């Protein structure tokens, strides 16, 4: 009966297991949560925009990551605080849905929560703040943001390369300033190579792959309409045109039996005959594959010396790929089916490739499965990336992934809004004007919401080395005079007499990405504010005990 006895005098400590932690109330929980979220937004904010600084993160495995991509930073930081974890999850959701705008989610949510500290000091209850933020968020999403999409000409046709470049370039510039003119045509070409031939333009982001090859520079990067394997061929024959392709998920070798057996040999003739039987069986299999018209074999496992000998004899090309993921991508590129049995494939199981060849890039042999333009087989494009160091290559790959996601979103919804902080500044003024029309206590929270939107133009100016006070004042004046497309001019640093404001910005953001970022940031901030108590049980510990 001792476990059922509850000591009322002990309170919460008597009810919960020994070693738990509990924090409650405004000081204990709410402000601590706000402080944690403010800390993580401070970390990522300096990486916002084209002039954003890189973060060097060393993860638990000792791997060094150098990047300004917010989703990668928060993922590798291994955040433990439950409230800050919500911002991390919001950034990951934005990265998954749109690719771009992850830093906006964390920075805006962090600024919204930072604004609440003054509101709490004024005597507002968290419920009043939540009500004001929710009201401002609904007004922003329904009434204020949609009209801004009418100021910019939307993407007319997703199958026009120039239109795709216009959408992708600002996304790439935010991650790799100076390289966007080289990367945007590559991304646009790769996306067009996998796009559906009829109906509304659409493609899967998984269909655009990146092959990273160390050495050279970014200008040597190019697009292959098909698949690129980062290893050479096994055979001496290194090219095949208009080839039928067979893909085996297993290795090309004599398979061992599941049951163990013993072969008793009494003389030398028995040994010779045993070996000849194995050779004969392997030749039979390879001959059957060659007779079906196959020119290229791809193995998912090891290729035995004997099998390679017969593949060479029948004039076929052989490639070995160890990764199941790579094997699956090759099947997509050629239209083949991965077989788990050795033998001649049926016509349905074979794939087709216009040109298979081996070439050397940066001293490394690679195998290219290239499809001709207009091929019905290929649903895969590969961007071959070149750069001087592995960390630069990894960061370029992340930028390209974001660009591909942006192109995918633009094909679904081609609406654009002004970038460079113009949208946020315009919304800030409108939200503050809306706060003046609200009679209740929530007007203070709505005004704080409008002030929080200024974090984007302010941070862009700060990261570009401009005087943020002067830029913000000039930007407010421009928007008050009806110039809704006025944004921060990051190239104005060090120019005499420059205000740091471009009255008609040429930077555009996707409406869908912007709307999604605002929605996730508001939801994350409101969720954190609704928490008034944190109860943490004792961490499970093995061996050395809990932490």
C-alpha positions as CSV (number, residue, x, y, z in Angstrom):
1,X,0.0,0.0,0.0
2,X,3.0,2.3,0.3
3,X,3.0,3.2,-3.4
4,X,-0.7,4.3,-3.2
5,X,0.0,6.6,-0.2
6,X,0.1,10.3,-1.3
7,X,1.6,12.8,1.1
8,X,-0.5,15.9,0.5
9,X,2.0,18.1,2.4
10,X,4.7,17.2,0.0
11,X,2.8,18.7,-2.9
12,X,4.0,18.1,-6.5
13,X,7.3,16.6,-5.2
14,X,5.4,13.9,-3.4
15,X,3.2,13.0,-6.4
16,X,6.0,12.7,-9.0
17,X,8.9,10.4,-9.2
18,X,12.2,11.5,-7.5
19,X,14.5,13.4,-9.8
20,X,11.8,15.4,-11.7
21,X,12.0,19.1,-12.5
22,X,9.1,21.5,-12.5
23,X,8.9,25.2,-13.5
24,X,5.7,27.2,-13.6
25,X,4.3,30.7,-13.7
26,X,5.4,33.8,-15.7
27,X,8.9,33.9,-14.3
28,X,9.5,30.2,-14.0
29,X,8.2,28.9,-17.3
30,X,7.0,31.6,-19.8
31,X,9.9,34.0,-19.6
32,X,12.4,31.1,-19.5
33,X,10.8,29.8,-22.7
34,X,11.0,33.2,-24.3
35,X,14.6,33.6,-23.3
36,X,15.5,30.2,-24.9
37,X,13.7,31.0,-28.1
38,X,15.4,34.5,-28.2
39,X,18.8,32.8,-27.9
40,X,18.3,30.5,-30.8
41,X,16.9,33.3,-33.0
42,X,20.0,35.4,-32.1
43,X,22.3,32.6,-33.3
44,X,20.5,32.2,-36.7
45,X,19.7,35.9,-37.3
46,X,23.2,36.9,-38.3
47,X,22.9,34.3,-41.1
48,X,19.8,36.0,-42.7
49,X,20.1,37.3,-46.2
50,X,22.8,37.3,-48.9
51,X,25.4,38.9,-46.5
52,X,24.6,36.5,-43.7
53,X,27.5,35.0,-41.9
54,X,28.4,31.3,-41.9
55,X,28.3,29.2,-38.7
56,X,30.9,26.6,-38.0
57,X,29.2,23.8,-36.2
58,X,31.0,20.7,-34.9
59,X,28.4,17.9,-34.3
60,X,28.6,15.0,-31.8
61,X,30.4,12.9,-34.4
62,X,33.1,15.5,-34.8
63,X,32.0,16.4,-38.3
64,X,32.5,20.1,-39.2
65,X,29.6,21.9,-40.9
66,X,30.2,25.4,-42.3
67,X,26.9,26.9,-43.5
68,X,24.5,29.8,-43.3
69,X,21.5,27.6,-43.9
70,X,19.2,28.0,-40.9
71,X,17.5,24.5,-41.1
72,X,21.0,22.8,-41.1
73,X,22.3,25.0,-38.2
74,X,19.3,24.3,-35.9
75,X,19.3,20.6,-36.8
76,X,23.0,20.1,-36.0
77,X,22.9,22.2,-32.8
78,X,21.1,19.3,-31.0
79,X,18.8,21.6,-29.1
80,X,17.4,20.2,-25.8
81,X,15.2,23.0,-24.5
82,X,11.6,22.0,-25.3
83,X,10.5,25.5,-26.2
84,X,13.5,26.2,-28.5
85,X,12.9,22.7,-30.0
86,X,9.5,24.0,-31.3
87,X,11.3,26.7,-33.3
88,X,13.6,23.9,-34.7
89,X,10.6,21.8,-35.7
90,X,9.0,24.8,-37.4
91,X,12.2,25.5,-39.4
92,X,12.4,21.9,-40.4
93,X,8.7,21.9,-41.5
94,X,9.4,25.1,-43.6
95,X,12.5,23.4,-45.1
96,X,10.5,20.3,-46.0
97,X,7.6,22.2,-47.5
98,X,9.3,25.1,-49.3
99,X,13.1,24.8,-49.0
100,X,13.5,28.6,-48.6
101,X,12.5,30.9,-45.7
102,X,13.7,28.8,-42.7
103,X,15.7,31.7,-41.2
104,X,12.6,33.9,-41.5
105,X,10.6,31.4,-39.4
106,X,13.2,31.3,-36.5
107,X,14.0,35.0,-36.6
108,X,10.4,36.2,-36.7
109,X,9.2,33.8,-34.1
110,X,12.1,34.7,-31.8
111,X,11.4,38.4,-32.3
112,X,7.7,37.9,-31.6
113,X,8.6,36.2,-28.3
114,X,11.2,38.9,-27.4
115,X,8.5,41.6,-27.8
116,X,6.4,39.9,-25.2
117,X,8.8,40.7,-22.3
118,X,7.8,44.4,-22.4
119,X,4.2,43.5,-22.7
120,X,4.4,41.3,-19.6
121,X,6.1,44.1,-17.7
122,X,3.2,46.4,-18.7
123,X,0.9,44.0,-16.9
124,X,-0.6,42.1,-19.9
125,X,-1.6,38.5,-19.3
126,X,-0.2,35.8,-21.7
127,X,-3.8,35.2,-22.9
128,X,-4.1,38.9,-24.0
129,X,-0.8,38.5,-25.9
130,X,-1.9,35.3,-27.6
131,X,-5.2,36.8,-28.6
132,X,-3.5,39.9,-30.1
133,X,-0.9,37.8,-32.0
134,X,-3.6,35.5,-33.3
135,X,-5.8,38.4,-34.4
136,X,-2.8,40.1,-36.1
137,X,-1.8,36.9,-37.8
138,X,-5.2,36.3,-39.3
139,X,-5.4,39.9,-40.5
140,X,-1.9,39.5,-42.1
141,X,-2.6,36.2,-43.9
142,X,-6.1,37.1,-45.1
143,X,-6.1,40.9,-45.8
144,X,-2.6,42.3,-46.0
145,X,-0.3,39.7,-47.6
146,X,-2.4,38.7,-50.7
147,X,-2.6,42.3,-52.2
148,X,1.3,42.4,-52.2
149,X,1.4,39.5,-54.6
150,X,-0.5,41.7,-57.2
151,X,2.4,44.2,-57.3
152,X,4.8,41.7,-59.0
153,X,4.2,39.9,-62.3
154,X,3.8,36.2,-61.4
155,X,5.7,33.4,-63.1
156,X,3.9,33.0,-66.4
157,X,5.1,29.5,-67.5
158,X,7.1,27.0,-65.6
159,X,8.5,25.4,-68.8
160,X,10.3,28.6,-69.8
161,X,13.9,28.5,-68.5
162,X,14.2,32.3,-68.0
163,X,11.0,32.3,-65.8
164,X,12.4,29.6,-63.6
165,X,15.7,31.4,-63.3
166,X,13.9,34.6,-62.2
167,X,12.3,32.7,-59.3
168,X,15.3,30.6,-58.3
169,X,18.0,33.3,-58.4
170,X,17.0,35.2,-55.2
171,X,16.9,31.9,-53.3
172,X,20.4,30.9,-54.4
173,X,21.7,34.5,-53.8
174,X,20.6,34.3,-50.2
175,X,22.8,31.2,-49.7
176,X,25.6,31.7,-52.2
177,X,25.9,35.4,-53.1
178,X,28.0,35.9,-56.2
179,X,27.4,32.4,-57.5
180,X,23.6,32.8,-58.3
181,X,24.3,33.7,-62.0
182,X,26.1,30.4,-62.5
183,X,23.9,28.2,-60.4
184,X,20.4,29.5,-61.5
185,X,20.7,28.2,-65.1
186,X,21.9,24.8,-63.9
187,X,19.0,24.5,-61.5
188,X,16.5,25.6,-64.1
189,X,17.9,23.2,-66.8
190,X,17.9,20.3,-64.3
191,X,14.3,21.0,-63.3
192,X,13.1,21.3,-67.0
193,X,14.8,18.0,-67.7
194,X,12.5,16.1,-65.3
195,X,9.3,18.1,-65.8
196,X,6.0,16.5,-66.9
197,X,5.6,16.7,-70.7
198,X,1.9,17.6,-70.6
199,X,-0.6,19.4,-68.3
200,X,0.4,21.8,-65.6
201,X,4.3,21.9,-65.2
202,X,5.3,19.8,-62.2
203,X,8.2,17.7,-61.0
204,X,9.5,15.9,-58.0
205,X,12.4,17.5,-56.0
206,X,13.8,13.9,-55.7
207,X,14.3,13.8,-59.5
208,X,17.1,16.4,-59.3
209,X,20.2,14.9,-57.9
210,X,23.6,16.4,-57.1
211,X,27.0,14.6,-57.8
212,X,29.8,16.3,-55.9
213,X,33.3,16.1,-57.3
214,X,36.2,17.8,-55.4
215,X,38.5,20.1,-57.3
216,X,38.1,22.8,-60.0
217,X,35.7,25.6,-59.4
218,X,32.0,26.3,-59.6
219,X,32.1,27.5,-63.2
220,X,33.0,23.9,-64.3
221,X,29.7,22.5,-62.9
222,X,27.3,21.2,-65.5
223,X,24.0,19.3,-65.9
224,X,23.5,15.7,-67.1
225,X,20.1,14.6,-68.3
226,X,20.3,11.2,-66.6
227,X,22.3,9.6,-63.9
228,X,26.0,10.0,-62.8
229,X,27.8,7.3,-60.8
230,X,30.9,8.5,-58.9
231,X,32.9,5.4,-59.9
232,X,34.4,3.9,-63.0
233,X,33.3,0.8,-65.0
234,X,34.5,-2.7,-64.2
235,X,35.1,-3.7,-67.8
236,X,37.7,-2.6,-70.4
237,X,34.8,-1.6,-72.7
238,X,33.8,1.9,-71.5
239,X,31.1,3.1,-73.8
240,X,27.7,1.9,-75.2
241,X,25.2,3.8,-77.3
242,X,21.4,3.1,-77.6
243,X,21.9,0.4,-75.0
244,X,19.5,-1.9,-73.2
245,X,20.3,-1.8,-69.4
246,X,19.7,-4.6,-66.9
247,X,20.0,-3.8,-63.1
248,X,20.6,-6.6,-60.6
249,X,20.0,-5.9,-56.9
250,X,22.4,-8.7,-56.1
251,X,26.0,-9.4,-57.0
252,X,26.9,-11.2,-60.3
253,X,28.6,-14.3,-58.8
254,X,28.0,-17.9,-58.0
255,X,25.5,-17.8,-55.2
256,X,26.2,-19.8,-52.0
257,X,23.6,-22.2,-50.8
258,X,21.7,-21.5,-47.6
259,X,22.2,-25.1,-46.3
260,X,25.8,-26.0,-45.7
261,X,27.0,-29.0,-47.7
262,X,30.2,-31.0,-48.2
263,X,31.6,-31.9,-51.6
264,X,33.7,-35.1,-51.6
265,X,36.3,-35.2,-54.4
266,X,38.3,-38.5,-54.9
267,X,40.7,-37.5,-57.7
268,X,41.9,-34.5,-59.8
269,X,39.2,-35.2,-62.5
270,X,36.5,-34.5,-60.0
271,X,38.0,-31.2,-59.1
272,X,38.3,-30.2,-62.8
273,X,34.7,-31.2,-63.6
274,X,33.4,-29.3,-60.5
275,X,35.2,-26.1,-61.7
276,X,34.0,-26.6,-65.3
277,X,30.4,-27.0,-64.2
278,X,30.6,-23.7,-62.3
279,X,32.1,-22.0,-65.3
280,X,29.6,-23.5,-67.7
281,X,26.7,-22.3,-65.5
282,X,28.0,-18.8,-65.2
283,X,28.6,-18.6,-69.0
284,X,25.1,-19.9,-69.6
285,X,23.7,-17.0,-67.4
286,X,25.8,-14.3,-69.1
287,X,25.1,-15.6,-72.6
288,X,21.4,-15.6,-71.8
289,X,21.7,-11.9,-70.7
290,X,23.7,-11.0,-73.9
291,X,21.2,-12.8,-76.2
292,X,18.4,-10.7,-74.8
293,X,20.1,-7.7,-76.3
294,X,21.5,-6.2,-73.1
295,X,24.6,-4.0,-73.5
296,X,25.0,-2.7,-70.0
297,X,24.9,-4.6,-66.7
298,X,24.6,-2.9,-63.3
299,X,25.3,-5.0,-60.2
300,X,24.2,-4.1,-56.7
301,X,26.9,-6.3,-55.1
302,X,30.3,-7.7,-56.0
303,X,31.1,-9.0,-59.5
304,X,33.2,-12.2,-59.5
305,X,36.3,-12.6,-61.7
306,X,34.7,-15.4,-63.7
307,X,31.5,-13.4,-64.4
308,X,33.7,-10.4,-65.5
309,X,35.6,-12.7,-67.9
310,X,32.3,-13.8,-69.6
311,X,30.9,-10.2,-69.6
312,X,34.1,-9.1,-71.4
313,X,33.8,-12.0,-73.8
314,X,30.3,-11.1,-74.8
315,X,31.2,-7.4,-75.3
316,X,29.1,-5.9,-72.5
317,X,29.7,-3.0,-70.1
318,X,29.5,-3.6,-66.4
319,X,29.1,-1.2,-63.4
320,X,29.0,-2.0,-59.7
321,X,27.0,0.2,-57.4
322,X,27.1,-0.5,-53.7
323,X,24.3,1.8,-52.5
324,X,20.7,0.7,-52.8
325,X,19.6,4.3,-53.0
326,X,21.9,5.0,-56.0
327,X,20.6,1.7,-57.6
328,X,17.0,2.9,-57.2
329,X,17.9,6.3,-58.8
330,X,19.5,4.5,-61.7
331,X,16.4,2.5,-62.2
332,X,14.4,5.8,-62.3
333,X,16.8,7.3,-64.9
334,X,16.8,4.2,-67.2
335,X,13.3,2.8,-66.6
336,X,14.7,-0.6,-65.5
337,X,13.5,-2.9,-62.7
338,X,16.1,-4.1,-60.2
339,X,16.2,-7.9,-60.3
340,X,17.0,-10.1,-57.4
341,X,17.7,-13.2,-59.5
342,X,20.6,-13.8,-61.9
343,X,19.4,-14.5,-65.4
344,X,18.1,-13.1,-68.7
345,X,15.6,-10.2,-68.1
346,X,12.2,-9.9,-69.8
347,X,11.6,-6.8,-72.1
348,X,9.6,-5.2,-69.3
349,X,12.4,-5.5,-66.8
350,X,15.1,-3.9,-69.1
351,X,15.8,-0.2,-69.1
352,X,17.2,1.9,-71.9
353,X,19.9,4.5,-72.1
354,X,21.0,6.6,-75.1
355,X,24.7,6.8,-74.1
356,X,26.6,5.1,-71.3
357,X,30.3,6.2,-71.0
358,X,33.1,6.6,-68.6
359,X,35.0,9.9,-68.2
360,X,37.5,11.4,-65.9
361,X,36.6,14.6,-63.9
362,X,39.2,16.1,-61.5
363,X,41.3,12.9,-61.7
364,X,38.3,10.7,-60.6
365,X,36.6,8.3,-63.0
366,X,32.8,8.7,-63.2
367,X,30.2,6.8,-65.2
368,X,27.5,8.8,-67.0
369,X,24.1,7.4,-68.1
370,X,23.0,10.2,-70.4
371,X,19.6,10.4,-72.1
372,X,18.9,12.5,-75.2
373,X,16.7,15.6,-75.0
374,X,13.1,14.6,-75.2
375,X,13.7,11.1,-74.0
376,X,10.6,9.5,-72.6
377,X,12.7,7.2,-70.3
378,X,14.6,9.6,-68.2
379,X,12.9,11.2,-65.2
380,X,16.1,12.2,-63.5
381,X,18.6,15.0,-63.9
382,X,22.0,15.3,-62.2
383,X,23.9,18.5,-61.5
384,X,27.7,17.7,-61.4
385,X,29.1,20.2,-58.9
386,X,32.7,21.2,-58.7
387,X,34.3,23.2,-55.9
388,X,37.6,23.5,-54.1
389,X,36.7,22.1,-50.6
390,X,34.3,19.6,-49.3
391,X,32.6,22.1,-47.0
392,X,32.0,24.5,-49.9
393,X,30.6,21.6,-52.0
394,X,28.2,20.6,-49.2
395,X,27.0,24.2,-48.8
396,X,26.5,24.5,-52.6
397,X,24.5,21.3,-52.5
398,X,22.2,22.7,-49.8
399,X,21.7,25.9,-51.8
400,X,20.8,23.9,-54.9
401,X,18.3,21.8,-52.9
402,X,16.6,25.0,-51.7
403,X,16.6,26.3,-55.3
404,X,15.0,23.1,-56.6
405,X,12.3,23.2,-53.9
406,X,11.6,26.9,-54.8
407,X,11.2,25.9,-58.5
408,X,8.8,23.1,-57.4
409,X,6.7,25.5,-55.3
410,X,6.7,28.1,-58.1
411,X,5.3,25.5,-60.6
412,X,2.3,25.0,-58.2
413,X,1.8,28.7,-57.3
414,X,3.8,31.2,-59.4
415,X,2.8,34.3,-57.3
416,X,5.7,36.5,-56.1
417,X,6.0,39.3,-53.5
418,X,8.6,42.0,-53.1
419,X,11.8,40.8,-51.3
420,X,14.7,42.5,-49.6
421,X,12.5,43.3,-46.5
422,X,9.9,45.2,-48.6
423,X,7.1,42.9,-47.8
424,X,7.8,42.8,-44.0
425,X,8.1,46.6,-43.9
426,X,4.8,47.2,-45.7
427,X,3.1,44.6,-43.5
428,X,4.6,46.2,-40.4
429,X,3.1,49.6,-41.2
430,X,-0.3,48.1,-42.0
431,X,-0.4,46.0,-38.8
432,X,0.5,49.0,-36.7
433,X,-2.3,51.0,-38.4
434,X,-4.7,48.1,-37.7
435,X,-3.6,48.2,-34.0
436,X,-4.8,51.8,-33.7
437,X,-8.4,50.7,-34.7
438,X,-8.6,47.9,-32.0
439,X,-10.1,49.1,-28.7
440,X,-9.1,46.2,-26.3
441,X,-5.9,45.3,-24.5
442,X,-4.9,43.2,-27.5
443,X,-4.0,46.3,-29.4
444,X,-0.6,46.4,-27.5
445,X,0.2,42.9,-28.7
446,X,-0.9,43.7,-32.3
447,X,1.4,46.7,-32.3
448,X,4.3,44.5,-30.9
449,X,3.5,42.1,-33.7
450,X,3.9,44.9,-36.3
451,X,7.2,46.0,-34.7
452,X,8.5,42.4,-34.7
453,X,8.1,42.4,-38.6
454,X,10.8,45.0,-38.7
455,X,13.4,42.4,-37.7
456,X,13.9,41.4,-41.4
457,X,14.8,44.7,-43.0
458,X,16.8,45.7,-39.8
459,X,18.8,42.4,-39.9
460,X,19.4,42.7,-43.7
461,X,20.8,46.2,-43.2
462,X,22.9,45.1,-40.2
463,X,24.4,42.1,-42.0
464,X,25.2,44.2,-45.0
465,X,27.2,46.6,-42.8
466,X,24.8,49.5,-43.2
467,X,23.5,51.8,-40.5
468,X,20.3,50.0,-39.5
469,X,18.8,53.1,-37.9
470,X,19.1,55.3,-41.0
471,X,18.1,52.5,-43.4
472,X,15.0,51.7,-41.3
473,X,14.0,55.3,-41.1
474,X,14.4,55.8,-44.9
475,X,12.5,52.5,-45.5
476,X,9.6,53.6,-43.3
477,X,9.4,57.0,-45.1
478,X,9.4,55.3,-48.5
479,X,6.6,52.9,-47.6
480,X,4.6,55.7,-45.9
481,X,4.8,57.5,-49.3
482,X,3.2,54.6,-51.0
483,X,6.3,52.8,-52.4
484,X,5.3,49.3,-51.4
485,X,8.2,47.7,-53.3
486,X,11.0,49.7,-51.5
487,X,13.5,47.3,-50.0
488,X,17.0,47.2,-48.4
489,X,19.8,47.9,-50.9
490,X,22.6,45.6,-49.7
491,X,25.1,47.1,-52.3
492,X,24.9,50.6,-50.8
493,X,27.6,50.0,-48.2
494,X,30.4,52.6,-48.3
495,X,28.7,54.8,-51.0
496,X,28.4,58.5,-50.0
497,X,24.9,59.8,-49.8
498,X,23.3,56.4,-50.2
499,X,20.2,55.8,-48.0
500,X,20.5,52.0,-48.3
501,X,17.0,51.8,-49.8
502,X,16.1,50.6,-53.3
503,X,12.7,52.1,-54.2
504,X,11.9,49.4,-56.7
505,X,13.6,46.2,-55.5
506,X,14.5,43.6,-58.1
507,X,14.5,40.8,-55.5
508,X,11.4,38.7,-55.4
509,X,10.2,36.1,-52.9
510,X,7.7,33.3,-53.5
511,X,4.3,34.1,-52.0
512,X,3.8,30.5,-51.0
513,X,7.1,30.4,-49.1
514,X,6.5,33.7,-47.4
515,X,3.0,32.8,-46.3
516,X,4.1,29.4,-45.0
517,X,7.0,31.0,-43.0
518,X,4.7,33.5,-41.4
519,X,2.1,30.9,-40.5
520,X,4.7,28.5,-39.0
521,X,6.4,31.3,-37.0
522,X,3.1,32.6,-35.6
523,X,2.0,29.1,-34.6
524,X,5.3,28.3,-32.9
525,X,5.3,31.6,-31.0
526,X,1.7,31.2,-29.8
527,X,2.4,27.6,-28.8
528,X,5.3,28.7,-26.7
529,X,3.3,31.5,-25.1
530,X,0.4,29.1,-24.1
531,X,2.8,27.1,-21.9
532,X,2.6,28.1,-18.2
533,X,4.3,25.0,-16.7
534,X,7.1,22.7,-17.7
535,X,7.4,19.3,-16.0
536,X,10.4,17.2,-16.8
537,X,10.8,13.7,-15.6
538,X,14.2,12.3,-14.6
539,X,16.2,11.4,-17.8
540,X,16.6,7.7,-18.3
541,X,20.2,6.8,-17.8
542,X,22.1,3.6,-18.6
543,X,25.3,2.4,-17.0
544,X,26.5,5.6,-15.4
545,X,23.0,6.8,-14.3
546,X,20.9,9.7,-15.5
547,X,22.2,13.1,-16.3
